[in-house]
């Protein structure tokens, strides 16, 4: 069943929608548009997303937050049913967020293993078929440390083993952050080292590689780097890192978007697939949050009158990314009316 679910999440050139931002994160995004930070406002926004007509044409799975997982539409339909009726597999974020790693200034460790076995069992019974856990790795002076990378890799692997025990496909997300002034080459080296550690630990914990999904960062220079990288350079560096570190048994890789705009994320994914698809043992897909949602949020701004236009913007970004999976995306698509 694990392998069937993993394959289904990459079928038909579709990708994942990450709508698993925590309530505090969602509230911070709402503040920018003066949207009330309330349960009702969050429910309305999430309803806008899950009820977008045609979303299942491009999206195979949706990662939810616990509050979202239990919510209903205004007419009483559980979000999970709305998603499954659209052919979208429900997933759940299960980590409890990152906190300071003791004795390691500037480094984080993700918490949430306590009680995870029971939570995973409950989520499976409620309808989840995959889960997600994020680890964050910063690049800086003497960062990341080997012990910091190993600690995060170990936690990711223990989470993944518990997921598979519960019948859930684990999404393993080791994110090398874009914050900082590091170069493309520095990011490539750190990304490769992080991924090597992750797969060492996954094997130590006896995780079935065919029944997991890797959700890494693309290889990108830091946001403060003085030397920007071209789309081609990002694609080449990212694919090179994956070839060197990711076993062929992994069925697919679904990139996070990090701090990229929707257009940048689509262009980078497209460049990888258009140039190297035939030579790669795994599918290269997307699991974007901001790069999919932000255009819709900017249009919606908490107003019912804007729902249809916001849904069209969301569907447009989903279609762009499905095209990028096929290596068929172009900047000209951004000017087309949905």
Phi, psi and omega in degrees: 000322179301313181293324177297316179295316180300316179296321181297327181288345178248004185288153172057030176061029179268175179218186184255145172256117177269104177239044188253019179299141180293165179301314177301320179294316178299318180296321178297321179292324178295324183303325181300329183250013179059035175273134181301138179272071184234163176300319182296319180293318178296320179297318180297319180295316180291327175296319176307317183290306189289339180262010179299119180300133177083002184299325180294348176292334186239339186247126181264333182208152179233127177270123185249159171267159185305316180299315180296321182303332186255002186271166180232161174287171181296339178260015170090012179268127176302139178306322181299321179290320178301316181294310183296325176297332178272002181082019182255127182279129180280139174229173186218135172281129185239354177283159183256017177094165183265143177227168182299135176277121184304135177068014180228079181305132178088358181243153184239158171226140182270135181256167176131004181288330180298125179074008185293322181305314181291320180295318179297318178300316181294318180296321178298316180296330180279346175128356177291145177235356172208166182221170181220143177221129184249132169245143183243133182235121180262146174255131179192194178299118181062018178238144001277156175277158177299318181294325178294317178296317182293321180297315180292322179296320180296317179295317178302319182290320178296319175300314183297319179296319179295321177301309183295326175300325182273359180087014181254138173285123178276131166268119183259114188240091172266105186260116170277116190289151177277349181299139176115185184248017183294154181275170175303317182294320177297319179296320179299313182297316180293318180300316179297317180294320178298313182294323176300315179297320181299314183285332172299314182289323177300318178292321178299324181271008175061039178279134179285112184294328179291347182245032176223166176234132176268131177237085182263172168283156164283156178280113186221148171290157179298157182299336180258010181290137181279351182243092180294158180249148176283166176302317180296318180295319178297315181297315181295316181294321181292312180297320178300317180297319180293315179304322185281344192229335189259121179298150181292342180292337179293127185288330183194160180236124181243105186290146165275159182265339179061231181264016181281152170287167178301318182293318179297314181299317179296317181296318181293316179297319179298317181298322178294314184286327182286337185252337188227005186306314186293341184260001185260137180280347182237155174287142175250115186230199184228149171219069188268150174247278182301321183294345174259318190275326192301319177301322179292318180295320180296326179281317185296303179051031175082010186249127181301326183295341183262002186300311184299315179295322178295319178295323177296322178293320177296314180296323178299314180294322178297318179294322177299319182286327174295321176297322178295327175298329180270356185073026185242009180283146172215158180300335180297335180295336184289343180263357182279145176279133180292000000 
